[in-house]
Amino acid sequence: MLRERARSDARRVAIRQKDFGIWKPVTWADYHQRACHVARGLAALGLGAGGHLGVLSENRIEWVLAQMGAALMGAVTVGVYPTSPSAEVAYVVGHADVDIMVCEDQEQTDKVLEALDQLPRLKKIIVIETKGLRSFTPAQRAVIATFQEVEQLGRESNNSQLIDDALARQHLDDIGLMIYTSGSTGKPKGAMISWRNMRAVVPGIVERMQLHPGATHLSYLPLCHVAEQMLTTFTPIYLGSTVNFGESIRTVQEDLREVAPTMFLGVPRIWEKLHASILIKMQETGALRQRLFAWAMRACAPLAEKPRATWSLAERARFALAYWTIFRALQNFIGLRAATVALTGAAPIAPDVVRFFRTLGVPLIEVYGLTESSGMVTGHRLDDVVIGTVGPATVGVQYRLGDSGELQLRGDMVFVGYYKSPEATAQSIVDGWLHTGDVVREVQGQIKIVDRLKDIMITAGGKNITPSEIENAMKASPFIKECIVIADGRRFVSALVQIEFDTVAKWAEARRLAFTHFRSLVELPEVQQLIHEEIDKGNARLAQVEQIRKHHLLTKELDHDDGEVTATMKVRRASIYKTYATEIEALY
């Protein structure tokens, strides 16, 4: 597909990367040519068909050049989260049998070198940014090459037939990508995704999001996650659309304002942070703007789920007034004024957060997919949004409800299986049906995710509790970052709660409350009262049996390094319950 795209759209821009404040365009012809150079360079280092190339880096053009280069040679790319500590990196690289590792910089290279004696298959480390290379010992430097050197090797290669021969041997059922699950309940598993899987999932994404070759996307979520892969590699190569790589994950909001993408993907945590940033901005403005904002949100709230084509003349006039007085500036502030579609997925989101952005005029839809389904398999239609659901199934996806209401999927997008784990594969795919582990129900012809089957809790009184619904009701508050429900076998529902530091800090500063760090902020009586009131607001939206009766405020942020959350910031319930066992028992 990349080769065909380079032939048909040679001069059109495929990628823009921001370096030192300047956006540098790369055409489809250049993208393909550089990928070919990388492919031949990797081949010179010993990577062949069926080999495994690891990538440990933030999103950047070298990430996809390495991935496409490996693909041109018939090799498999394995992404590793750049936030992972050395032990997690070692596990994934070792389990995946990685032959060559691409690392972004010295920090990421150090993680691999630290575990080098545990990685007998690893032959070479390729470093993208060369700063700090002199600090390595001669023995370490012997296994290191630079990305520039690998490209140069390929550029100088006389074997032009190498790639043509490799492509001629490839089949749709060959594995092209291995994506490791987040490991929220155990060790990460390597999901093997074939070219057939990728080809099958893309038409549904394009149709549901109404994408076209002129679409633009900012790539910033980890490329070792299937959600970013589908919008950075699968779909752009299929459509010929443009991908933008910012300077770093830390400059996303600035990059959004500069790029003004037509589509944007945010996990719930991103939308929660954008929600909080807007509320903070409004706190800092004058009384007139605050009143205008409150009026605009009230006046336009009924339009959040109503298709624009059906708006009356009065409704159009009302939104236009709200847009030009307040919403337009806020859309510019978050960089989404040009977005024709915005997505949330990968985890549950509070319906009130979706409603907030849709009221603001951001066309936010909720989608659903798994690593094992090669990406998105359900999603709202742009003109048919039922907030709280994830829309109907996309093109080519068959689904049914199994025992306990578990969603099961069938189609060419269902993954091949877990690497070196036939038992887990057999449990996941039964008679061609992928068992998702998610309990769902149908609402107005759309799919509503109830919770993970394994997470549903039963109280001491025999009541079924869906923790994600309770947690999302609480996380709709801009002052609450995390809420972990405790209810299984208990007399009532309780929770561990983590504050949203930035928002609560601004709230405290506005009231001249003194604090020095996270713990001292949490321990302020005024903050504890604030969170108590926010929980009461969340409880008002829940059935009595679901309401949180007691809570404990965490005095530190949940940390990946402490094993409390995954690399994708998913909560590891079992680990948290164990760590905070004393605090939990005190609630009862």
C-alpha positions as CSV (number, residue, x, y, z in Angstrom):
1,M,0.0,0.0,0.0
2,L,2.8,2.4,0.8
3,R,4.5,1.7,-2.5
4,E,1.2,2.3,-4.4
5,R,0.5,5.5,-2.5
6,A,3.9,6.8,-3.4
7,R,3.2,6.1,-7.0
8,S,-0.3,7.6,-7.1
9,D,0.3,10.6,-4.7
10,A,4.1,11.1,-5.0
11,R,4.1,14.9,-4.4
12,R,1.4,15.2,-1.9
13,V,2.4,15.6,1.8
14,A,2.2,12.4,3.8
15,I,3.9,13.6,7.1
16,R,4.8,16.8,8.7
17,Q,7.3,16.7,11.7
18,K,8.0,19.6,13.9
19,D,11.7,20.1,14.7
20,F,13.0,23.1,16.6
21,G,9.7,24.9,16.1
22,I,9.5,24.4,12.3
23,W,7.1,22.0,10.6
24,K,8.9,20.0,7.9
25,P,6.9,18.2,5.2
26,V,7.6,14.8,3.8
27,T,5.9,13.7,0.6
28,W,4.6,10.2,-0.1
29,A,7.4,9.6,-2.5
30,D,10.0,10.6,0.1
31,Y,8.3,8.6,2.8
32,H,8.4,5.5,0.6
33,Q,12.0,6.1,-0.5
34,R,13.3,6.6,3.1
35,A,11.4,3.5,4.3
36,C,13.2,1.5,1.5
37,H,16.5,2.9,2.7
38,V,15.7,1.8,6.3
39,A,14.5,-1.6,5.0
40,R,17.8,-2.3,3.2
41,G,19.8,-0.9,6.1
42,L,18.0,-3.3,8.5
43,A,18.6,-6.2,6.1
44,A,22.3,-5.3,6.2
45,L,22.2,-5.6,10.0
46,G,20.6,-9.1,9.8
47,L,16.9,-8.4,10.0
48,G,15.0,-10.7,7.6
49,A,11.5,-11.9,6.8
50,G,9.8,-13.0,10.0
51,G,12.3,-11.1,12.2
52,H,11.2,-8.8,15.0
53,L,12.0,-5.1,15.2
54,G,11.3,-3.3,18.5
55,V,10.7,0.4,18.7
56,L,11.0,2.3,22.0
57,S,10.3,6.0,21.3
58,E,7.8,8.8,21.4
59,N,5.9,9.4,18.1
60,R,8.1,10.7,15.3
61,I,8.8,10.1,11.7
62,E,11.6,7.6,12.5
63,W,9.0,5.4,14.4
64,V,7.0,4.9,11.2
65,L,10.0,4.7,8.9
66,A,11.3,1.8,11.1
67,Q,7.9,0.2,11.0
68,M,7.5,0.5,7.2
69,G,11.1,-0.5,6.6
70,A,10.6,-3.7,8.6
71,A,7.3,-4.3,6.8
72,L,9.0,-4.0,3.4
73,M,11.3,-6.7,4.4
74,G,8.6,-9.0,5.8
75,A,9.6,-8.4,9.4
76,V,7.3,-7.7,12.4
77,T,7.3,-4.4,14.4
78,V,6.9,-4.5,18.1
79,G,6.2,-1.2,19.9
80,V,7.2,-0.6,23.5
81,Y,5.8,2.1,25.7
82,P,8.5,4.9,26.2
83,T,7.2,5.5,29.7
84,S,7.9,1.9,30.7
85,P,10.7,1.2,33.3
86,S,13.6,-1.1,32.4
87,A,12.0,-4.2,33.9
88,E,8.9,-3.8,31.7
89,V,11.0,-3.0,28.6
90,A,13.1,-6.2,29.3
91,Y,10.0,-8.3,29.6
92,V,8.4,-7.2,26.3
93,V,11.6,-7.2,24.3
94,G,12.5,-10.6,25.7
95,H,9.1,-12.2,25.3
96,A,8.7,-10.8,21.7
97,D,12.1,-12.2,20.6
98,V,13.2,-8.8,19.3
99,D,16.2,-9.0,17.0
100,I,16.9,-5.3,16.5
101,M,15.8,-2.5,18.8
102,V,15.2,1.1,17.8
103,C,15.6,3.5,20.7
104,E,14.8,7.2,20.7
105,D,17.6,8.5,22.8
106,Q,20.1,7.8,25.6
107,E,17.4,7.4,28.2
108,Q,15.6,4.7,26.3
109,T,18.9,3.0,25.2
110,D,19.9,2.8,28.9
111,K,16.8,0.8,29.7
112,V,17.7,-1.8,27.0
113,L,21.4,-1.9,27.9
114,E,20.5,-2.4,31.6
115,A,18.7,-5.7,30.6
116,L,21.0,-6.7,27.8
117,D,22.1,-10.0,29.5
118,Q,18.4,-11.1,29.6
119,L,18.0,-10.5,25.9
120,P,20.0,-13.2,24.0
121,R,18.2,-12.6,20.7
122,L,19.0,-8.9,20.6
123,K,21.7,-8.2,18.0
124,K,21.7,-4.5,17.6
125,I,20.4,-1.3,19.1
126,I,19.6,1.7,16.7
127,V,19.6,5.1,18.4
128,I,17.7,8.0,16.7
129,E,19.1,10.9,18.7
130,T,22.8,10.7,19.0
131,K,23.4,13.1,21.9
132,G,25.1,11.2,24.8
133,L,26.5,8.4,22.6
134,R,30.0,9.2,23.9
135,S,29.0,8.2,27.4
136,F,28.6,4.5,26.4
137,T,31.5,2.1,27.0
138,P,33.3,0.6,23.9
139,A,31.5,-2.7,24.5
140,Q,28.1,-1.0,24.6
141,R,29.0,1.1,21.6
142,A,29.8,-2.0,19.6
143,V,26.1,-3.1,19.7
144,I,24.8,0.4,18.9
145,A,24.3,2.0,15.4
146,T,22.6,5.3,14.7
147,F,19.4,5.7,12.7
148,Q,21.3,7.9,10.3
149,E,23.9,5.2,9.7
150,V,21.2,2.6,9.0
151,E,19.5,4.9,6.5
152,Q,22.9,5.5,4.9
153,L,23.6,1.7,4.7
154,G,20.3,1.3,2.8
155,R,21.0,4.3,0.6
156,E,24.4,2.9,-0.5
157,S,23.0,-0.7,-1.0
158,N,23.2,-1.9,-4.6
159,N,20.6,-4.6,-4.0
160,S,17.5,-2.8,-5.5
161,Q,15.7,-6.2,-6.0
162,L,15.8,-7.0,-2.3
163,I,12.5,-5.3,-1.4
164,D,10.7,-6.4,-4.6
165,D,11.6,-10.0,-3.7
166,A,10.5,-9.6,-0.1
167,L,7.2,-8.1,-1.1
168,A,6.5,-10.8,-3.6
169,R,6.8,-13.4,-0.9
170,Q,4.4,-11.7,1.5
171,H,0.8,-12.8,2.0
172,L,-2.2,-11.1,3.7
173,D,-2.1,-13.6,6.6
174,D,1.5,-12.7,7.4
175,I,2.0,-10.9,10.7
176,G,2.8,-7.2,10.3
177,L,2.5,-5.8,13.8
178,M,2.7,-7.1,17.4
179,I,0.9,-4.9,20.0
180,Y,1.3,-5.7,23.7
181,T,-1.8,-5.4,25.8
182,S,-1.5,-3.0,28.8
183,G,-1.3,-5.8,31.4
184,S,-3.9,-4.4,33.8
185,T,-4.5,-7.9,35.3
186,G,-1.2,-9.6,34.7
187,K,1.8,-9.7,32.3
188,P,1.3,-8.0,28.9
189,K,0.4,-10.3,26.0
190,G,1.6,-9.8,22.5
191,A,-1.4,-9.6,20.1
192,M,-0.4,-10.6,16.6
193,I,-2.0,-8.4,13.9
194,S,-1.9,-9.5,10.2
195,W,-2.1,-7.4,7.0
196,R,-5.6,-9.0,6.5
197,N,-6.6,-7.6,9.9
198,M,-5.4,-4.1,9.1
199,R,-7.1,-4.2,5.7
200,A,-10.4,-5.3,7.2
201,V,-10.7,-2.7,10.0
202,V,-9.9,0.4,7.9
203,P,-13.0,0.7,5.7
204,G,-15.2,0.8,8.8
205,I,-13.1,3.6,10.3
206,V,-13.2,5.6,7.1
207,E,-16.9,5.2,6.6
208,R,-17.9,5.9,10.2
209,M,-15.7,9.0,10.6
210,Q,-16.4,10.2,7.0
211,L,-12.7,10.6,6.4
212,H,-11.1,11.7,3.1
213,P,-7.6,12.3,1.6
214,G,-7.6,15.9,2.8
215,A,-8.0,14.8,6.5
216,T,-5.2,15.8,8.9
217,H,-4.2,14.2,12.2
218,L,-1.9,15.0,15.1
219,S,-0.1,11.8,16.2
220,Y,0.7,11.9,19.9
221,L,-0.7,8.9,21.7
222,P,1.8,6.0,21.9
223,L,2.2,4.2,18.6
224,C,2.6,0.9,20.5
225,H,-1.2,1.2,21.1
226,V,-3.6,0.1,18.4
227,A,-5.7,3.3,18.6
228,E,-2.8,5.5,17.4
229,Q,-1.7,2.9,14.9
230,M,-5.1,3.0,13.1
231,L,-4.9,6.8,12.6
232,T,-1.2,7.2,12.0
233,T,-0.4,4.2,9.7
234,F,-3.5,2.1,8.8
235,T,-5.8,4.8,7.6
236,P,-3.4,7.5,6.2
237,I,-1.8,4.9,3.9
238,Y,-5.3,3.7,2.8
239,L,-6.6,7.2,2.1
240,G,-3.5,9.3,1.4
241,S,-4.2,11.7,4.3
242,T,-1.6,13.7,6.3
243,V,-0.1,12.9,9.7
244,N,1.6,15.5,11.9
245,F,4.2,14.7,14.5
246,G,4.7,17.4,17.2
247,E,7.9,18.0,19.1
248,S,6.9,15.9,22.1
249,I,4.0,14.7,24.1
250,R,4.4,17.7,26.4
251,T,3.6,20.2,23.5
252,V,0.4,18.6,22.4
253,Q,-1.9,21.5,23.2
254,E,0.4,24.0,21.5
255,D,0.8,21.6,18.5
256,L,-3.0,21.3,18.2
257,R,-3.4,25.0,17.9
258,E,-0.8,25.2,15.2
259,V,-2.0,22.1,13.2
260,A,-5.7,22.6,13.7
261,P,-6.4,18.9,12.7
262,T,-9.6,17.9,11.0
263,M,-9.7,14.7,13.2
264,F,-8.5,14.2,16.7
265,L,-8.3,11.1,19.0
266,G,-8.2,11.5,22.7
267,V,-8.4,8.9,25.4
268,P,-10.8,9.9,28.3
269,R,-7.9,11.2,30.4
270,I,-7.1,13.7,27.6
271,W,-10.7,14.9,27.4
272,E,-10.9,15.2,31.2
273,K,-7.8,17.4,31.1
274,L,-9.1,19.6,28.3
275,H,-12.4,19.8,30.2
276,A,-10.5,20.9,33.4
277,S,-8.3,23.4,31.4
278,I,-11.4,25.1,30.0
279,L,-12.9,25.4,33.4
280,I,-9.7,26.8,34.9
281,K,-9.5,29.3,32.0
282,M,-13.1,30.4,32.7
283,Q,-12.2,30.8,36.4
284,E,-9.5,33.2,35.5
285,T,-11.7,35.4,33.3
286,G,-13.9,38.3,34.3
287,A,-17.5,38.0,35.6
288,L,-19.1,39.0,32.3
289,R,-17.3,36.2,30.4
290,Q,-18.2,33.7,33.1
291,R,-21.9,34.7,32.9
292,L,-21.8,34.4,29.1
293,F,-20.2,30.9,29.3
294,A,-22.8,29.7,31.8
295,W,-25.6,31.1,29.5
296,A,-24.1,29.5,26.4
297,M,-23.7,26.1,28.0
298,R,-27.3,26.2,29.3
299,A,-28.8,27.4,26.0
300,C,-26.9,24.9,23.8
301,A,-27.1,21.8,26.0
302,P,-30.3,20.5,24.3
303,L,-28.4,20.5,21.0
304,A,-25.6,18.1,22.1
305,E,-27.4,15.0,20.8
306,K,-29.5,16.7,18.1
307,P,-28.2,16.3,14.5
308,R,-27.4,19.8,13.1
309,A,-29.5,19.1,10.0
310,T,-32.6,19.0,12.2
311,W,-31.9,22.3,14.1
312,S,-34.6,24.8,13.8
313,L,-33.9,28.4,12.7
314,A,-34.1,29.5,16.4
315,E,-31.6,26.8,17.5
316,R,-29.2,27.8,14.7
317,A,-29.4,31.4,15.8
318,R,-28.9,30.5,19.5
319,F,-25.8,28.4,18.7
320,A,-24.4,31.1,16.3
321,L,-24.6,33.7,19.1
322,A,-23.0,31.3,21.6
323,Y,-20.3,30.4,19.1
324,W,-19.2,33.9,18.2
325,T,-19.3,35.2,21.8
326,I,-17.7,32.3,23.7
327,F,-17.4,28.9,22.0
328,R,-15.2,29.9,19.1
329,A,-12.5,31.2,21.4
330,L,-12.6,28.1,23.5
331,Q,-12.4,25.8,20.4
332,N,-9.3,27.8,19.4
333,F,-7.9,27.5,22.9
334,I,-7.9,23.7,22.7
335,G,-7.0,23.6,19.0
336,L,-10.1,21.9,17.7
337,R,-11.9,24.6,15.8
338,A,-11.2,22.8,12.4
339,A,-12.1,19.3,13.7
340,T,-14.9,17.7,11.7
341,V,-14.7,14.6,13.9
342,A,-13.2,14.0,17.4
343,L,-13.0,10.6,19.0
344,T,-12.8,9.2,22.5
345,G,-12.1,5.6,23.1
346,A,-9.8,3.0,24.8
347,A,-11.5,3.4,28.2
348,P,-14.9,4.5,29.5
349,I,-15.7,8.2,29.7
350,A,-18.2,10.1,31.8
351,P,-21.2,11.0,29.6
352,D,-21.2,14.5,31.1
353,V,-17.7,15.1,29.6
354,V,-18.9,14.0,26.1
355,R,-22.0,16.2,26.5
356,F,-19.8,19.2,27.6
357,F,-17.7,19.1,24.4
358,R,-20.6,18.5,22.1
359,T,-22.4,21.5,23.6
360,L,-19.3,23.5,22.9
361,G,-19.5,22.5,19.3
362,V,-16.7,19.9,19.2
363,P,-18.1,16.9,17.2
364,L,-17.0,14.4,19.8
365,I,-18.1,10.8,19.2
366,E,-17.4,7.7,21.3
367,V,-15.9,4.7,19.7
368,Y,-15.0,1.2,20.8
369,G,-12.3,-1.3,19.9
370,L,-9.7,-3.6,21.2
371,T,-6.1,-4.5,20.4
372,E,-7.6,-7.9,19.5
373,S,-10.0,-6.4,17.0
374,S,-7.2,-4.4,15.3
375,G,-8.8,-1.1,16.4
376,M,-12.2,0.5,16.1
377,V,-15.2,-1.8,15.6
378,T,-18.1,0.4,16.8
379,G,-18.7,4.1,16.8
380,H,-21.3,6.8,16.7
381,R,-22.4,8.1,13.3
382,L,-21.7,11.8,13.1
383,D,-25.4,12.5,12.8
384,D,-26.7,9.9,15.2
385,V,-25.1,10.2,18.6
386,V,-26.6,8.7,21.7
387,I,-24.4,9.8,24.6
388,G,-23.4,7.0,26.9
389,T,-23.2,4.4,24.1
390,V,-20.4,3.6,21.6
391,G,-22.6,3.5,18.5
392,P,-23.4,0.6,16.2
393,A,-20.9,-1.8,14.7
394,T,-18.8,-0.7,11.7
395,V,-18.6,-2.1,8.2
396,G,-17.6,-5.8,8.1
397,V,-18.1,-6.4,11.9
398,Q,-20.5,-9.1,13.1
399,Y,-21.4,-9.2,16.7
400,R,-23.6,-11.1,19.2
401,L,-24.2,-11.1,22.9
402,G,-23.0,-14.2,24.7
403,D,-23.5,-15.4,28.3
404,S,-23.9,-12.6,30.8
405,G,-24.3,-10.1,27.9
406,E,-20.6,-10.4,26.8
407,L,-19.9,-8.8,23.5
408,Q,-18.5,-11.2,20.9
409,L,-17.1,-10.2,17.5
410,R,-16.4,-11.9,14.2
411,G,-14.8,-10.7,11.0
412,D,-11.4,-10.4,9.3
413,M,-10.3,-7.7,11.7
414,V,-10.2,-10.3,14.6
415,F,-6.5,-10.8,15.4
416,V,-4.5,-13.9,14.7
417,G,-3.7,-14.7,18.4
418,Y,-1.3,-14.1,21.3
419,Y,2.4,-14.6,20.6
420,K,3.7,-17.8,22.3
421,S,0.4,-18.2,24.2
422,P,-1.9,-20.7,22.5
423,E,-3.9,-21.2,25.7
424,A,-4.8,-17.5,26.0
425,T,-5.6,-17.4,22.3
426,A,-8.0,-20.4,22.6
427,Q,-9.8,-18.7,25.5
428,S,-10.1,-15.5,23.5
429,I,-11.2,-16.8,20.1
430,V,-13.8,-19.6,20.2
431,D,-15.2,-21.0,16.9
432,G,-14.1,-17.8,15.2
433,W,-15.8,-15.4,17.7
434,L,-13.6,-13.0,19.7
435,H,-14.7,-12.9,23.3
436,T,-14.1,-9.3,24.3
437,G,-14.7,-9.7,28.1
438,D,-17.0,-6.6,27.9
439,V,-20.6,-6.8,29.1
440,V,-22.9,-4.7,26.9
441,R,-26.5,-4.0,26.2
442,E,-28.3,-2.4,23.3
443,V,-29.8,1.1,23.6
444,Q,-31.8,2.7,20.7
445,G,-30.0,0.4,18.3
446,Q,-26.6,1.3,19.6
447,I,-24.1,-0.6,21.9
448,K,-23.6,0.5,25.5
449,I,-20.6,-0.8,27.4
450,V,-21.7,-1.8,30.9
451,D,-18.3,-2.9,32.3
452,R,-15.6,-5.4,32.1
453,L,-17.1,-8.9,32.9
454,K,-14.3,-9.5,35.5
455,D,-14.8,-6.1,37.1
456,I,-18.5,-6.4,37.9
457,M,-18.9,-6.6,41.7
458,I,-21.5,-8.2,44.0
459,T,-22.2,-6.5,47.3
460,A,-22.8,-8.4,50.6
461,G,-26.5,-7.8,50.0
462,G,-26.3,-9.5,46.6
463,K,-26.6,-6.4,44.4
464,N,-24.6,-6.3,41.1
465,I,-22.4,-3.1,40.9
466,T,-20.7,-1.8,37.7
467,P,-17.7,0.1,39.1
468,S,-16.9,2.0,35.8
469,E,-20.4,3.7,35.9
470,I,-19.8,4.9,39.4
471,E,-16.2,6.0,38.7
472,N,-17.2,7.9,35.6
473,A,-19.9,9.7,37.5
474,M,-17.3,11.0,39.9
475,K,-14.6,11.7,37.2
476,A,-17.1,14.0,35.5
477,S,-16.0,16.5,38.2
478,P,-13.0,18.6,37.1
479,F,-11.6,18.2,40.7
480,I,-11.4,14.4,40.6
481,K,-8.8,12.6,38.5
482,E,-9.2,9.0,39.6
483,C,-11.9,7.1,41.5
484,I,-11.4,3.4,42.4
485,V,-14.6,1.7,43.7
486,I,-14.6,-0.9,46.4
487,A,-17.9,-3.0,46.7
488,D,-17.2,-6.7,46.1
489,G,-18.6,-8.6,49.2
490,R,-19.0,-5.3,51.1
491,R,-22.0,-3.9,52.9
492,F,-21.9,-0.6,50.9
493,V,-19.9,1.1,48.2
494,S,-16.7,3.0,49.1
495,A,-13.9,4.5,47.0
496,L,-10.3,5.6,46.9
497,V,-10.2,9.1,45.3
498,Q,-7.3,11.0,43.7
499,I,-7.7,14.8,43.1
500,E,-6.9,16.5,39.8
501,F,-4.0,18.5,41.1
502,D,-3.9,21.3,38.6
503,T,-7.6,22.2,39.0
504,V,-7.7,21.8,42.8
505,A,-4.5,23.8,43.1
506,K,-6.0,26.7,41.1
507,W,-9.2,26.5,43.2
508,A,-7.1,26.7,46.4
509,E,-4.9,29.6,45.1
510,A,-8.1,31.6,44.3
511,R,-9.1,31.2,47.9
512,R,-5.6,32.0,49.3
513,L,-5.2,28.6,50.8
514,A,-1.5,27.7,51.5
515,F,0.0,24.4,50.4
516,T,3.4,23.2,49.3
517,H,2.9,19.8,47.6
518,F,0.3,17.2,46.6
519,R,-0.1,15.8,50.1
520,S,-0.4,19.2,51.8
521,L,-3.1,20.2,49.3
522,V,-5.1,17.0,49.9
523,E,-4.9,17.5,53.6
524,L,-6.5,20.9,53.6
525,P,-9.9,20.7,55.3
526,E,-11.4,23.0,52.6
527,V,-10.2,20.6,49.8
528,Q,-11.6,17.6,51.7
529,Q,-14.9,19.4,51.9
530,L,-14.8,20.3,48.2
531,I,-14.2,16.6,47.2
532,H,-17.0,15.5,49.6
533,E,-19.4,17.9,47.8
534,E,-18.3,16.7,44.4
535,I,-18.9,13.1,45.4
536,D,-22.4,14.1,46.6
537,K,-23.0,15.6,43.2
538,G,-21.9,12.4,41.5
539,N,-24.0,10.3,43.9
540,A,-27.1,12.3,42.9
541,R,-26.8,10.8,39.4
542,L,-26.7,7.2,40.7
543,A,-29.1,4.7,42.1
544,Q,-29.0,4.5,45.9
545,V,-27.3,1.1,46.0
546,E,-24.5,2.5,43.8
547,Q,-23.8,5.7,45.8
548,I,-20.4,6.1,47.5
549,R,-21.0,6.2,51.2
550,K,-17.4,6.6,52.4
551,H,-14.2,7.6,50.6
552,H,-10.5,7.9,51.3
553,L,-8.5,10.7,49.6
554,L,-5.1,9.5,48.3
555,T,-2.2,11.6,49.4
556,K,0.0,10.7,46.3
557,E,-0.7,10.3,42.6
558,L,-1.1,6.8,41.3
559,D,2.1,5.8,39.6
560,H,3.1,3.5,36.8
561,D,6.5,2.8,38.4
562,D,4.7,1.7,41.6
563,G,2.6,-0.8,39.6
564,E,-0.7,1.1,40.4
565,V,-1.5,2.0,36.7
566,T,-0.4,0.6,33.4
567,A,1.6,2.4,30.7
568,T,-1.8,3.6,29.3
569,M,-2.8,4.8,32.7
570,K,-5.4,2.1,33.2
571,V,-5.9,1.3,36.9
572,R,-4.5,-2.0,38.2
573,R,-7.3,-2.7,40.7
574,A,-5.7,-5.7,42.4
575,S,-2.4,-3.9,43.0
576,I,-4.2,-0.8,44.4
577,Y,-6.5,-2.9,46.6
578,K,-3.4,-4.6,48.0
579,T,-1.4,-1.4,48.5
580,Y,-4.2,0.4,50.2
581,A,-5.7,-2.6,52.1
582,T,-5.3,-0.8,55.5
583,E,-7.1,2.4,54.3
584,I,-9.8,0.3,52.6
585,E,-10.5,-1.7,55.8
586,A,-10.7,1.5,57.8
587,L,-13.6,2.6,55.6
588,Y,-15.6,-0.4,56.9
